[in-house]
Amino acid sequence: MKKTFKEIGGTSFYDTTIKCSTATLRKALGEPEYHMNDGQDKINFEWELETVNGDVFTVYDWKEYRILNENEMIEWHIGGHNKEVTEQAKSEIIEVIG
């Protein structure tokens, strides 16, 4: 898994989520591409990544509509081009965060 520079357009949510803190994701995935954290948009944070197979995916909070505490546990959505990609991404994230 690594940061991607590929186009992420067309990714969707396929009911794949992971529960952890923003701080945990920052440590595991690096700095997010989008990080307003002002509660004014549908997302506060978004990472754009690719699996070891080169498939793009995103990790983002969804409709929290509030400022998130870095250590608070929330449910993160994983978006991709299909369910297989999102499940592979989740597996790779779990492996990194332990």
C-alpha positions in Angstrom: 0.0 0.0 0.0 1.3 3.5 -0.9 0.1 7.0 -1.7 -1.2 7.1 -5.2 -0.7 9.7 -8.0 -3.2 7.9 -10.2 -6.7 9.2 -10.9 -9.1 8.2 -8.2 -12.3 9.2 -10.0 -15.0 6.6 -10.1 -14.3 5.1 -6.7 -17.3 4.2 -4.7 -18.3 2.9 -1.3 -19.0 -0.9 -1.2 -19.8 -1.2 2.5 -16.2 -1.7 3.6 -15.2 0.2 6.7 -12.6 0.3 9.4 -12.8 1.7 12.9 -9.8 3.6 14.3 -8.6 7.1 15.1 -7.4 9.8 12.8 -4.1 9.6 14.7 -3.8 5.9 13.9 -4.4 6.5 10.2 -2.0 9.4 10.1 0.7 7.2 11.6 0.0 4.3 9.2 -0.9 6.1 6.0 0.9 9.4 6.3 -0.7 12.8 5.8 -4.1 12.8 4.1 -4.6 14.6 0.8 -7.7 16.4 2.2 -7.7 17.5 5.8 -9.9 20.4 6.6 -11.4 19.0 9.8 -13.8 21.9 10.2 -17.0 19.9 10.1 -18.4 21.9 7.2 -18.2 19.3 4.5 -19.2 15.6 4.0 -15.6 14.7 4.8 -12.9 16.0 7.1 -10.1 13.7 6.0 -9.3 11.7 2.9 -6.4 9.6 1.9 -5.8 8.6 -1.7 -3.8 5.3 -1.9 -3.2 2.2 -4.0 -3.0 -1.4 -3.0 0.1 -3.6 -3.6 -1.7 -4.6 -6.8 -1.9 -1.0 -8.0 -5.6 -0.6 -7.5 -6.6 2.9 -6.2 -8.7 3.4 -3.1 -9.7 6.1 -0.7 -10.1 6.2 3.1 -12.4 9.0 4.5 -14.8 9.9 7.2 -18.4 10.3 6.0 -20.9 12.9 7.2 -19.6 13.4 10.7 -20.3 17.2 10.2 -18.2 18.1 13.3 -14.5 18.6 14.1 -12.9 15.3 14.8 -10.6 14.6 17.8 -7.4 13.0 16.5 -7.7 10.2 19.1 -11.4 9.5 18.8 -12.5 6.2 17.3 -14.7 6.6 14.3 -15.8 4.5 11.4 -13.9 5.2 8.2 -15.2 4.4 4.7 -13.0 2.7 2.1 -13.8 3.5 -1.5 -12.6 1.7 -4.6 -13.7 0.6 -8.0 -15.2 -2.7 -6.6 -15.8 -4.6 -3.4 -12.7 -6.8 -4.0 -10.4 -3.7 -4.1 -12.0 -2.2 -0.9 -11.6 -5.5 1.0 -8.0 -5.8 -0.2 -7.4 -2.2 0.9 -8.9 -2.9 4.4 -6.7 -6.0 4.8 -3.6 -4.0 3.9 -4.5 -1.2 6.3 -5.2 -3.7 9.2 -1.8 -5.2 8.5 -0.1 -1.8 8.8 -1.9 -0.6 11.9 -1.7 -4.0 13.7 
